[in-house]
């Protein structure tokens, strides 16, 4: 597995894409290119729920 900071940087760049279709395409391509890193990436983002609170449901 590559350096966690490299993985995080790549995913943050993908997350910053405004176009949802393009973002999805990039996510799929990233997952296909780095299948062994997908569980790590999911764990990282699931653990960030306290850093980026969701908007309250109405």
PyMOL Python script that loads the backbone (N, CA, C, O; Angstrom):
from pymol import cmd

cmd.read_pdbstr("""\
ATOM      1  N   UNK A   1       0.846  -1.179   0.000  1.00  0.00           N
ATOM      2  CA  UNK A   1       0.000   0.000   0.000  1.00  0.00           C
ATOM      3  C   UNK A   1       0.894   1.245   0.000  1.00  0.00           C
ATOM      4  O   UNK A   1       1.968   1.266   0.600  1.00  0.00           O
ATOM      5  N   UNK A   2       0.420   2.255  -0.679  1.00  0.00           N
ATOM      6  CA  UNK A   2       1.161   3.510  -0.744  1.00  0.00           C
ATOM      7  C   UNK A   2       1.005   4.299   0.546  1.00  0.00           C
ATOM      8  O   UNK A   2       0.265   3.911   1.450  1.00  0.00           O
ATOM      9  N   UNK A   3       1.710   5.399   0.608  1.00  0.00           N
ATOM     10  CA  UNK A   3       1.672   6.288   1.766  1.00  0.00           C
ATOM     11  C   UNK A   3       0.244   6.794   1.981  1.00  0.00           C
ATOM     12  O   UNK A   3      -0.395   7.258   1.037  1.00  0.00           O
ATOM     13  N   UNK A   4      -0.262   6.708   3.217  1.00  0.00           N
ATOM     14  CA  UNK A   4      -1.633   7.170   3.496  1.00  0.00           C
ATOM     15  C   UNK A   4      -1.882   8.632   3.105  1.00  0.00           C
ATOM     16  O   UNK A   4      -2.990   8.976   2.692  1.00  0.00           O
ATOM     17  N   UNK A   5      -0.884   9.482   3.228  1.00  0.00           N
ATOM     18  CA  UNK A   5      -1.071  10.889   2.850  1.00  0.00           C
ATOM     19  C   UNK A   5      -1.273  11.032   1.344  1.00  0.00           C
ATOM     20  O   UNK A   5      -2.035  11.889   0.896  1.00  0.00           O
ATOM     21  N   UNK A   6      -0.596  10.199   0.568  1.00  0.00           N
ATOM     22  CA  UNK A   6      -0.769  10.211  -0.887  1.00  0.00           C
ATOM     23  C   UNK A   6      -2.183   9.801  -1.251  1.00  0.00           C
ATOM     24  O   UNK A   6      -2.827  10.423  -2.096  1.00  0.00           O
ATOM     25  N   UNK A   7      -2.657   8.750  -0.604  1.00  0.00           N
ATOM     26  CA  UNK A   7      -4.020   8.269  -0.855  1.00  0.00           C
ATOM     27  C   UNK A   7      -5.027   9.357  -0.494  1.00  0.00           C
ATOM     28  O   UNK A   7      -5.938   9.650  -1.267  1.00  0.00           O
ATOM     29  N   UNK A   8      -4.858   9.941   0.665  1.00  0.00           N
ATOM     30  CA  UNK A   8      -5.784  10.984   1.117  1.00  0.00           C
ATOM     31  C   UNK A   8      -5.772  12.180   0.170  1.00  0.00           C
ATOM     32  O   UNK A   8      -6.826  12.732  -0.145  1.00  0.00           O
ATOM     33  N   UNK A   9      -4.600  12.578  -0.280  1.00  0.00           N
ATOM     34  CA  UNK A   9      -4.494  13.708  -1.208  1.00  0.00           C
ATOM     35  C   UNK A   9      -5.241  13.417  -2.507  1.00  0.00           C
ATOM     36  O   UNK A   9      -5.985  14.263  -3.004  1.00  0.00           O
ATOM     37  N   UNK A  10      -5.040  12.228  -3.051  1.00  0.00           N
ATOM     38  CA  UNK A  10      -5.731  11.862  -4.290  1.00  0.00           C
ATOM     39  C   UNK A  10      -7.246  11.883  -4.109  1.00  0.00           C
ATOM     40  O   UNK A  10      -7.973  12.396  -4.959  1.00  0.00           O
ATOM     41  N   UNK A  11      -7.711  11.328  -3.010  1.00  0.00           N
ATOM     42  CA  UNK A  11      -9.152  11.276  -2.781  1.00  0.00           C
ATOM     43  C   UNK A  11      -9.746  12.650  -2.498  1.00  0.00           C
ATOM     44  O   UNK A  11     -10.883  12.927  -2.879  1.00  0.00           O
ATOM     45  N   UNK A  12      -8.991  13.497  -1.840  1.00  0.00           N
ATOM     46  CA  UNK A  12      -9.480  14.859  -1.595  1.00  0.00           C
ATOM     47  C   UNK A  12      -9.577  15.630  -2.919  1.00  0.00           C
ATOM     48  O   UNK A  12     -10.498  16.423  -3.111  1.00  0.00           O
ATOM     49  N   UNK A  13      -8.640  15.398  -3.815  1.00  0.00           N
ATOM     50  CA  UNK A  13      -8.705  16.044  -5.133  1.00  0.00           C
ATOM     51  C   UNK A  13      -9.934  15.574  -5.900  1.00  0.00           C
ATOM     52  O   UNK A  13     -10.620  16.372  -6.538  1.00  0.00           O
ATOM     53  N   UNK A  14     -10.207  14.277  -5.834  1.00  0.00           N
ATOM     54  CA  UNK A  14     -11.406  13.756  -6.489  1.00  0.00           C
ATOM     55  C   UNK A  14     -12.655  14.344  -5.827  1.00  0.00           C
ATOM     56  O   UNK A  14     -13.606  14.715  -6.514  1.00  0.00           O
ATOM     57  N   UNK A  15     -12.651  14.428  -4.514  1.00  0.00           N
ATOM     58  CA  UNK A  15     -13.802  14.965  -3.789  1.00  0.00           C
ATOM     59  C   UNK A  15     -14.080  16.418  -4.099  1.00  0.00           C
ATOM     60  O   UNK A  15     -15.207  16.883  -3.922  1.00  0.00           O
ATOM     61  N   UNK A  16     -13.079  17.144  -4.556  1.00  0.00           N
ATOM     62  CA  UNK A  16     -13.243  18.564  -4.852  1.00  0.00           C
ATOM     63  C   UNK A  16     -13.847  18.815  -6.232  1.00  0.00           C
ATOM     64  O   UNK A  16     -14.161  19.957  -6.568  1.00  0.00           O
ATOM     65  N   UNK A  17     -14.011  17.774  -7.025  1.00  0.00           N
ATOM     66  CA  UNK A  17     -14.589  17.934  -8.358  1.00  0.00           C
ATOM     67  C   UNK A  17     -16.068  18.284  -8.219  1.00  0.00           C
ATOM     68  O   UNK A  17     -16.807  17.599  -7.513  1.00  0.00           O
ATOM     69  N   UNK A  18     -16.491  19.333  -8.881  1.00  0.00           N
ATOM     70  CA  UNK A  18     -17.870  19.819  -8.751  1.00  0.00           C
ATOM     71  C   UNK A  18     -18.877  18.954  -9.517  1.00  0.00           C
ATOM     72  O   UNK A  18     -19.997  18.746  -9.051  1.00  0.00           O
ATOM     73  N   UNK A  19     -18.486  18.462 -10.668  1.00  0.00           N
ATOM     74  CA  UNK A  19     -19.387  17.676 -11.514  1.00  0.00           C
ATOM     75  C   UNK A  19     -19.511  16.262 -10.953  1.00  0.00           C
ATOM     76  O   UNK A  19     -18.532  15.518 -10.919  1.00  0.00           O
ATOM     77  N   UNK A  20     -20.722  15.889 -10.511  1.00  0.00           N
ATOM     78  CA  UNK A  20     -20.929  14.585  -9.887  1.00  0.00           C
ATOM     79  C   UNK A  20     -20.641  13.420 -10.829  1.00  0.00           C
ATOM     80  O   UNK A  20     -20.123  12.392 -10.393  1.00  0.00           O
ATOM     81  N   UNK A  21     -20.963  13.562 -12.098  1.00  0.00           N
ATOM     82  CA  UNK A  21     -20.706  12.499 -13.063  1.00  0.00           C
ATOM     83  C   UNK A  21     -19.211  12.274 -13.220  1.00  0.00           C
ATOM     84  O   UNK A  21     -18.741  11.136 -13.206  1.00  0.00           O
ATOM     85  N   UNK A  22     -18.473  13.351 -13.367  1.00  0.00           N
ATOM     86  CA  UNK A  22     -17.024  13.250 -13.493  1.00  0.00           C
ATOM     87  C   UNK A  22     -16.409  12.703 -12.206  1.00  0.00           C
ATOM     88  O   UNK A  22     -15.479  11.897 -12.245  1.00  0.00           O
ATOM     89  N   UNK A  23     -16.937  13.147 -11.070  1.00  0.00           N
ATOM     90  CA  UNK A  23     -16.441  12.668  -9.778  1.00  0.00           C
ATOM     91  C   UNK A  23     -16.628  11.157  -9.673  1.00  0.00           C
ATOM     92  O   UNK A  23     -15.711  10.446  -9.261  1.00  0.00           O
ATOM     93  N   UNK A  24     -17.815  10.661 -10.044  1.00  0.00           N
ATOM     94  CA  UNK A  24     -18.082   9.232  -9.992  1.00  0.00           C
ATOM     95  C   UNK A  24     -17.129   8.468 -10.907  1.00  0.00           C
ATOM     96  O   UNK A  24     -16.596   7.426 -10.522  1.00  0.00           O
ATOM     97  N   UNK A  25     -16.915   8.982 -12.111  1.00  0.00           N
ATOM     98  CA  UNK A  25     -15.986   8.336 -13.042  1.00  0.00           C
ATOM     99  C   UNK A  25     -14.581   8.262 -12.457  1.00  0.00           C
ATOM    100  O   UNK A  25     -13.906   7.241 -12.586  1.00  0.00           O
ATOM    101  N   UNK A  26     -14.143   9.333 -11.819  1.00  0.00           N
ATOM    102  CA  UNK A  26     -12.807   9.350 -11.206  1.00  0.00           C
ATOM    103  C   UNK A  26     -12.720   8.387 -10.027  1.00  0.00           C
ATOM    104  O   UNK A  26     -11.697   7.729  -9.840  1.00  0.00           O
ATOM    105  N   UNK A  27     -13.788   8.298  -9.230  1.00  0.00           N
ATOM    106  CA  UNK A  27     -13.801   7.367  -8.100  1.00  0.00           C
ATOM    107  C   UNK A  27     -13.702   5.929  -8.605  1.00  0.00           C
ATOM    108  O   UNK A  27     -12.932   5.129  -8.074  1.00  0.00           O
ATOM    109  N   UNK A  28     -14.479   5.613  -9.621  1.00  0.00           N
ATOM    110  CA  UNK A  28     -14.449   4.263 -10.188  1.00  0.00           C
ATOM    111  C   UNK A  28     -13.067   3.950 -10.740  1.00  0.00           C
ATOM    112  O   UNK A  28     -12.537   2.863 -10.512  1.00  0.00           O
ATOM    113  N   UNK A  29     -12.482   4.896 -11.465  1.00  0.00           N
ATOM    114  CA  UNK A  29     -11.141   4.684 -12.023  1.00  0.00           C
ATOM    115  C   UNK A  29     -10.110   4.510 -10.912  1.00  0.00           C
ATOM    116  O   UNK A  29      -9.223   3.662 -11.013  1.00  0.00           O
ATOM    117  N   UNK A  30     -10.225   5.310  -9.850  1.00  0.00           N
ATOM    118  CA  UNK A  30      -9.281   5.210  -8.738  1.00  0.00           C
ATOM    119  C   UNK A  30      -9.411   3.844  -8.068  1.00  0.00           C
ATOM    120  O   UNK A  30      -8.404   3.199  -7.777  1.00  0.00           O
ATOM    121  N   UNK A  31     -10.629   3.405  -7.824  1.00  0.00           N
ATOM    122  CA  UNK A  31     -10.848   2.101  -7.192  1.00  0.00           C
ATOM    123  C   UNK A  31     -10.320   0.960  -8.062  1.00  0.00           C
ATOM    124  O   UNK A  31      -9.754  -0.006  -7.550  1.00  0.00           O
ATOM    125  N   UNK A  32     -10.505   1.075  -9.362  1.00  0.00           N
ATOM    126  CA  UNK A  32     -10.005   0.040 -10.271  1.00  0.00           C
ATOM    127  C   UNK A  32      -8.479   0.032 -10.320  1.00  0.00           C
ATOM    128  O   UNK A  32      -7.868  -1.023 -10.490  1.00  0.00           O
ATOM    129  N   UNK A  33      -7.870   1.192 -10.174  1.00  0.00           N
ATOM    130  CA  UNK A  33      -6.412   1.292 -10.221  1.00  0.00           C
ATOM    131  C   UNK A  33      -5.737   0.894  -8.919  1.00  0.00           C
ATOM    132  O   UNK A  33      -4.584   0.465  -8.917  1.00  0.00           O
ATOM    133  N   UNK A  34      -6.468   1.038  -7.798  1.00  0.00           N
ATOM    134  CA  UNK A  34      -5.888   0.788  -6.477  1.00  0.00           C
ATOM    135  C   UNK A  34      -6.833  -0.071  -5.621  1.00  0.00           C
ATOM    136  O   UNK A  34      -7.228   0.352  -4.534  1.00  0.00           O
ATOM    137  N   UNK A  35      -7.199  -1.263  -6.094  1.00  0.00           N
ATOM    138  CA  UNK A  35      -8.192  -2.062  -5.361  1.00  0.00           C
ATOM    139  C   UNK A  35      -7.762  -2.442  -3.948  1.00  0.00           C
ATOM    140  O   UNK A  35      -8.607  -2.612  -3.069  1.00  0.00           O
ATOM    141  N   UNK A  36      -6.473  -2.575  -3.725  1.00  0.00           N
ATOM    142  CA  UNK A  36      -6.001  -2.945  -2.388  1.00  0.00           C
ATOM    143  C   UNK A  36      -6.101  -1.779  -1.395  1.00  0.00           C
ATOM    144  O   UNK A  36      -6.005  -1.990  -0.186  1.00  0.00           O
ATOM    145  N   UNK A  37      -6.290  -0.570  -1.890  1.00  0.00           N
ATOM    146  CA  UNK A  37      -6.367   0.602  -1.028  1.00  0.00           C
ATOM    147  C   UNK A  37      -7.804   1.039  -0.729  1.00  0.00           C
ATOM    148  O   UNK A  37      -8.017   1.928   0.095  1.00  0.00           O
ATOM    149  N   UNK A  38      -8.779   0.430  -1.380  1.00  0.00           N
ATOM    150  CA  UNK A  38     -10.176   0.811  -1.190  1.00  0.00           C
ATOM    151  C   UNK A  38     -10.618   0.633   0.270  1.00  0.00           C
ATOM    152  O   UNK A  38     -11.225   1.549   0.823  1.00  0.00           O
ATOM    153  N   UNK A  39     -10.337  -0.513   0.917  1.00  0.00           N
ATOM    154  CA  UNK A  39     -10.756  -0.636   2.322  1.00  0.00           C
ATOM    155  C   UNK A  39     -10.127   0.432   3.227  1.00  0.00           C
ATOM    156  O   UNK A  39     -10.790   0.953   4.124  1.00  0.00           O
ATOM    157  N   UNK A  40      -8.870   0.753   2.995  1.00  0.00           N
ATOM    158  CA  UNK A  40      -8.210   1.800   3.773  1.00  0.00           C
ATOM    159  C   UNK A  40      -8.904   3.137   3.557  1.00  0.00           C
ATOM    160  O   UNK A  40      -9.164   3.866   4.514  1.00  0.00           O
ATOM    161  N   UNK A  41      -9.206   3.461   2.303  1.00  0.00           N
ATOM    162  CA  UNK A  41      -9.855   4.734   1.982  1.00  0.00           C
ATOM    163  C   UNK A  41     -11.228   4.823   2.635  1.00  0.00           C
ATOM    164  O   UNK A  41     -11.589   5.867   3.179  1.00  0.00           O
ATOM    165  N   UNK A  42     -11.992   3.746   2.586  1.00  0.00           N
ATOM    166  CA  UNK A  42     -13.311   3.747   3.220  1.00  0.00           C
ATOM    167  C   UNK A  42     -13.191   3.932   4.727  1.00  0.00           C
ATOM    168  O   UNK A  42     -13.964   4.676   5.330  1.00  0.00           O
ATOM    169  N   UNK A  43     -12.240   3.268   5.321  1.00  0.00           N
ATOM    170  CA  UNK A  43     -12.031   3.409   6.765  1.00  0.00           C
ATOM    171  C   UNK A  43     -11.666   4.849   7.127  1.00  0.00           C
ATOM    172  O   UNK A  43     -12.154   5.385   8.123  1.00  0.00           O
ATOM    173  N   UNK A  44     -10.814   5.469   6.325  1.00  0.00           N
ATOM    174  CA  UNK A  44     -10.420   6.849   6.577  1.00  0.00           C
ATOM    175  C   UNK A  44     -11.619   7.785   6.523  1.00  0.00           C
ATOM    176  O   UNK A  44     -11.786   8.635   7.398  1.00  0.00           O
ATOM    177  N   UNK A  45     -12.447   7.633   5.509  1.00  0.00           N
ATOM    178  CA  UNK A  45     -13.579   8.537   5.355  1.00  0.00           C
ATOM    179  C   UNK A  45     -14.693   8.247   6.343  1.00  0.00           C
ATOM    180  O   UNK A  45     -15.406   9.165   6.749  1.00  0.00           O
ATOM    181  N   UNK A  46     -14.858   7.007   6.735  1.00  0.00           N
ATOM    182  CA  UNK A  46     -15.878   6.681   7.738  1.00  0.00           C
ATOM    183  C   UNK A  46     -15.475   7.261   9.088  1.00  0.00           C
ATOM    184  O   UNK A  46     -16.339   7.648   9.874  1.00  0.00           O
ATOM    185  N   UNK A  47     -14.204   7.325   9.363  1.00  0.00           N
ATOM    186  CA  UNK A  47     -13.707   7.867  10.618  1.00  0.00           C
ATOM    187  C   UNK A  47     -13.754   9.379  10.677  1.00  0.00           C
ATOM    188  O   UNK A  47     -13.517   9.957  11.737  1.00  0.00           O
ATOM    189  N   UNK A  48     -14.050  10.029   9.577  1.00  0.00           N
ATOM    190  CA  UNK A  48     -14.077  11.490   9.521  1.00  0.00           C
ATOM    191  C   UNK A  48     -15.450  12.058   9.794  1.00  0.00           C
ATOM    192  O   UNK A  48     -15.636  13.270   9.692  1.00  0.00           O
ATOM    193  N   UNK A  49     -16.401  11.244  10.130  1.00  0.00           N
ATOM    194  CA  UNK A  49     -17.762  11.751  10.324  1.00  0.00           C
ATOM    195  C   UNK A  49     -17.814  12.811  11.418  1.00  0.00           C
ATOM    196  O   UNK A  49     -18.678  13.687  11.390  1.00  0.00           O
ATOM    197  N   UNK A  50     -16.897  12.738  12.381  1.00  0.00           N
ATOM    198  CA  UNK A  50     -16.881  13.752  13.429  1.00  0.00           C
ATOM    199  C   UNK A  50     -16.241  15.051  12.952  1.00  0.00           C
ATOM    200  O   UNK A  50     -16.501  16.106  13.529  1.00  0.00           O
ATOM    201  N   UNK A  51     -15.423  15.000  11.931  1.00  0.00           N
ATOM    202  CA  UNK A  51     -14.774  16.203  11.407  1.00  0.00           C
ATOM    203  C   UNK A  51     -15.676  17.003  10.486  1.00  0.00           C
ATOM    204  O   UNK A  51     -15.585  18.228  10.413  1.00  0.00           O
ATOM    205  N   UNK A  52     -16.554  16.289   9.782  1.00  0.00           N
ATOM    206  CA  UNK A  52     -17.446  16.932   8.824  1.00  0.00           C
ATOM    207  C   UNK A  52     -18.880  16.555   9.172  1.00  0.00           C
ATOM    208  O   UNK A  52     -19.461  15.675   8.537  1.00  0.00           O
ATOM    209  N   UNK A  53     -19.448  17.206  10.167  1.00  0.00           N
ATOM    210  CA  UNK A  53     -20.800  16.831  10.573  1.00  0.00           C
ATOM    211  C   UNK A  53     -21.809  17.039   9.456  1.00  0.00           C
ATOM    212  O   UNK A  53     -21.725  17.986   8.674  1.00  0.00           O
ATOM    213  N   UNK A  54     -22.749  16.135   9.413  1.00  0.00           N
ATOM    214  CA  UNK A  54     -23.814  16.233   8.407  1.00  0.00           C
ATOM    215  C   UNK A  54     -24.816  17.293   8.834  1.00  0.00           C
ATOM    216  O   UNK A  54     -24.962  17.602  10.016  1.00  0.00           O
ATOM    217  N   UNK A  55     -25.493  17.835   7.849  1.00  0.00           N
ATOM    218  CA  UNK A  55     -26.537  18.814   8.129  1.00  0.00           C
ATOM    219  C   UNK A  55     -27.686  18.106   8.844  1.00  0.00           C
ATOM    220  O   UNK A  55     -27.978  16.950   8.541  1.00  0.00           O
ATOM    221  N   UNK A  56     -28.326  18.768   9.768  1.00  0.00           N
ATOM    222  CA  UNK A  56     -29.441  18.142  10.489  1.00  0.00           C
ATOM    223  C   UNK A  56     -30.585  17.830   9.524  1.00  0.00           C
ATOM    224  O   UNK A  56     -30.873  18.587   8.597  1.00  0.00           O
ATOM    225  N   UNK A  57     -31.220  16.692   9.777  1.00  0.00           N
ATOM    226  CA  UNK A  57     -32.364  16.304   8.938  1.00  0.00           C
ATOM    227  C   UNK A  57     -33.566  17.136   9.320  1.00  0.00           C
ATOM    228  O   UNK A  57     -33.783  17.439  10.493  1.00  0.00           O
ATOM    229  N   UNK A  58     -34.352  17.506   8.308  1.00  0.00           N
ATOM    230  CA  UNK A  58     -35.546  18.317   8.593  1.00  0.00           C
ATOM    231  C   UNK A  58     -36.793  17.515   8.496  1.00  0.00           C
ATOM    232  O   UNK A  58     -37.885  18.043   8.705  1.00  0.00           O
TER     233      UNK A  58
END
""", "prot")
cmd.dss("prot")
cmd.show_as("cartoon", "prot")
cmd.util.cbc("prot")
cmd.orient("prot")
